[in-house]
Amino acid sequence: MFYYDEEDEFNLNKMRNIKNTERYEYNCAGYALNTFSWYEPVSYDEAPDFYKGAQEDYDHCIGVMLEDFPTLRRIENIKEALKNETIIAFRIGDGDFHYIVRKLNKQWYHKIGHLPEIRRMSEKTVFSPCWYGRYDKQIILFAKRD
C-alpha cells in the first residue's frame, strides 16, 4: 500500500534515491525497500486493529510484501543472505510497524516515519527484545536484491 500519488511507486526505474528525494516523502519502509516512497504492508483502513503482533498480522504483512516485491525473500538468519542482497528486519508493535535495513557495508540503518534523519543502529540493538520501547514483537528478516 503506497501513499501519495506517485509514478513508479516501487521505484523500478530507480529514479528516486536518498540524494534526490525529500526525506519527509518516504518512511522507514520506503527507505529500507529502496522505493523512496511511503509504503505500508497493509493499510489501516484495511485492518483497523492491525499491528498488534498476532501471527496472522505477520503472515498477512509477509504475504503482501512478498507479493509487492518480487526481489524480496524471507530468511531465517542473516547468514542466509547472498553477498549482493541487503537484509531487512521488520517488526510490529504498539499499533505500528518498523523496518531496519542492513546495507552491503554490513551496517544497519533506519528512518523513523516522516523524520528526516537516517540513523545507524548496532546489530546488538537490531536483535534486542524491543526497538524504541515500542516494537517488541517477533523480528522477521528478509533479503532483497536490487
N, C-alpha and C positions, 0 to 999 in steps of 0.2 A: 504494500500500500504506500503510494507516494503522495506527498502533499505538495502544493504549489503546482501551477500549470507550467510544465517544462517540456521541452522537446528532449528526446533521448534520455528519459528518466534514469535508465540503467547506465548511462554514460558509455554506451557501446562504441561510440565514435571517439571516445577518450578526449573529448574537447574540454571538459572541466577537470581542474586539478586544484591542489592546495594553493597554488600561486595566482590563479585567475578567478577563483570563486570566493565570494564573500562568505566568511565563516558562519555567519548567522543563518545562511541559506541551507545548511546541512546539519544533521545531528550526528550522534555517535555512530549510528548505522551507516549513514552516508559517508562518513569518514572511513570506517573500518572496511566497508564493502566497495570503496572507491567509486561510488556513484556521485558523490558530492552533491547530493540532493537529500531531501528529508524523507527518510524511509522508516516504516514501521512494519514488523512482520504480521501484524493484524491491527485493524482499526478499532478504536474504542467504540465506534458505532456498531461494529460487527459483534463485539462481545463486551458489553459494559462492565462486567465483573472480572475481566481478564487480568492477567499478570499477577495472580495470587500465588502462583507457584505449583499448582496442581499438575500432575503428569500430563493430563490431557491438554493443558495450556502449552506445555513444552512440545508435545507431539504435534500440535497444530502449528505452532510457530516454526518448528523444524521443517514440517512439510511445506509450508508457504515459502520459506527461504530457499529450500532446495528446488522448488518449482520456479521461483523467480530468478534464481542464479544458477544456471547450468554448470558453471565452473566451480561451484561450491560443493564440498562433500563433508560429511560428518566424520570426525576421527575421535578416537578414544584417548589418545595422548599426543603430545607434541612430537614425539619421535616418529609418528606415522606420516608427518608432512614431508613432502618432497622438497628439494632444495629451492625450486622455483615457486613455491607456494607460500603465501602469507597464512598465518594462523590467526583465527578469530575466536575469541572467547565471548560467549553470550550467556547472560544471566537475567533472571527476572526477580522481582521482589518489591513489596510495598506498592503495588499498583503500577509498576513501571518496568522498563527493561533497560539494559545497557550492553554495549559492545566494547571490547578492547581488542586491539589488533597487534600482533607481533610481526613487525616488518622483517624484511630479508636481512637486516643488520642484527637480528635477534633481540631487539629492544621492543618493549611493549609500550603502546601509545593509546590514548583515547581522547575523546572530546565529549564534553557534557552539554547536551542539548544545543541551545542557541548560543552558549557562551563562546567567545572567540578563541580561547586558548586550546592548544593541543598539548596535552600533558603526558609525561612519561610516567610509567608505573613499573615498579620492580616485579620480577617474576614471583617473588615471595608474596607480594600483595595480591597479584592476579589470582593466585591459588589459595588465598586466605579464606576463612569462613564467611567473610562479608566484605562488600565494597561500599564504602562511604556510609556505613551504618544503615543501608537501605536494601542493597541487592544481596540477599542471603540464601537464595535457592541454589539448586544444582547448577554447576558450570557446564555448559555444552561447548565443545570445541569443534571448529570447522577448519578445513584447509581450502584455500581459494587460489586458483591460478588466474592470472590476468591475461 
